[in-house]
Amino acid sequence: MIELRDIHKRFNAGTMHEVYALRDVRLEIRDGEFVTVIGTNGSGKSTLLNILAGTILPDSGTIRIDGRDVTGKRDFERARFISRVFQNPFMGTAPDMTIAENLLLAHLRGQRHYPRIGLNAKRREFFKSRVAELEMQLEDRLDTVIGTLSGGQRQAVSLLMAVIRQPEVLLLDEHTAALDPKSAAQVTRLTKTFIERGKLTTFMVTHSMQQALELGNRTIMMHQGRIIDDISEREKGRLTVDDLLDKFSELRKAEKLTGEMIEHLRREYL
């Protein structure tokens, strides 16, 4: 479903602030795979997600999604087949529109011509049944302006918007990082349910090593713009968070990870 070949990306090229964000990244993700991504600060994980989304274009290399070359296509051109949930619960929705209106926009995503028909009774009933799955008592509040919801409620609706019309690829950008623990746990549960039900090809950047191990069937570790490990589902089942930290420690010499970076990982991910 996803094929990246020889992806390079630099920011501020040729200046004293030049940053080599991605270096010769090669990655294949099969249809229906759920890949989680972890790494040190500045490792390139968010840049890689933005490269897949089309928010950032690579300096060189090729990107194929379901066989089509999308290397030069921007995010709005990929929106027909890629959905994304952002870290900030207040991105990805229209705050002055109702829950139902936001769901309608998401439901019509990818259609060449928007039909004139809007929120008829049949659509409202469909949206009500889907919102009930969130278990946040929002199904009878479809006419509530979405900007008035809590962060957890809004992020749950954003996740539903991303999957209400099944995408070819789902991108999750640390989508539980800004939530309180209870809301994060609920959104994580919904994430797992929606992905498993739809057998969605998913690429998730996470700040939590525990989440990276519990979700998905592969975990990619990144550092300094490179993929430094690709952990299979079978291996994931045997690993703990401490094992992942040990992996970073083992790569310390080869990848020149400093003791400070290892300690940062412990503080951030434990």
Residue, then its C-alpha position, 0 to 999 in steps of 0.5 A: m500500500i505504501e512504498l517509499r524509496d530513497i527519501h531525502k529531506r533537508f530544511n534551510a538547505g545551504t544555510m547555517h541552520e540547515v537540518y537534514a531531516l530524512r536520509d535515504v529512507r526506504l519503507e514498505i507498508r503492506d495493505g492493512e498493516f498498522v505501523t507505529v513510529i518512535g524516536t528521539n526528538g528531531s529523529g524525523k518521525s514527524t517529517l516522515l508522516n508529513i511526507l506521507a501526507g503531502t504537507i511536505l514534499p521530499d527533495s528526492g526519492t519516490i512515494r507510491i500509495d497503492g501503486r500510484d506515484v504521489t511524490g509531487k502531489r500536495d496534501f489536498e490532492r491526496a485527501r481523497f485517499i489519505s485521512r489524518v488525525f492531528q496531535n492538537p484536538f482543535m485541528g482537523t475540524a471546523p470549530d464554528m460548525t456542528i458535529a453533524e456538519n463536520l461529519l457531513l464534510a468528512h463523509l463527502r470527502g473524495q467525491r468529485h461533485y458535492p451533492r446538493i442534498g445535505l443533512n437529511a433524516k437518513r444521514r442524521e440517523f447514520f451519524k447518530s449511530r456512529v457517534a454513539e460508538l464513541e461512548m461520550q454521550l454526544e449522539d443526541r448533541l449532533d447540533t452542538v458546535i464542535g468548538t464547544l466540546s472538550g479536547g477528548q470529545r473533539q479528538a474522538v470526533s476527529l478520529l471518527m471523521a477520519v474513518i467515516r469514509q474508509p481511507e486507503v491510508l490513516l495517519l495518526d500524528e501523536h493524536t493522544a499526546a495532548l489529552d488527559p490520561k482518561s481521554a487518551a485511553q478512550v481515544t486509544r481504544l477507539t483507534k484500535t477498534f476502528i483500525e481493526r474493523g476497517k483493516l486500515t493501513t495505518f501509520m502512527v507517530t507516538h510519544s509513548m513506547q508503551q503505546a507503540l508496543e501495544l498497538g500495531n503489528r510493526t514498530i519503527m525506530m528512528h534517529q537522525g533522519r534514518i530508520i534504525d530498527d524495524i520491529s516485527e509483530r512477533e518480536k513486539g510481543r516479547l518486548t517491554v518498554d525497558d527492552l526498547l530503551d535497551k535497544f536505543s542503548e545498544l545502538r548508542k555507539a553506532e548511532k552516537l546516541t549520547g547519555e543525555m539522549i538516552e535519559h531524555l528517552r527514559r523521561e519522555y517514554l516511561 
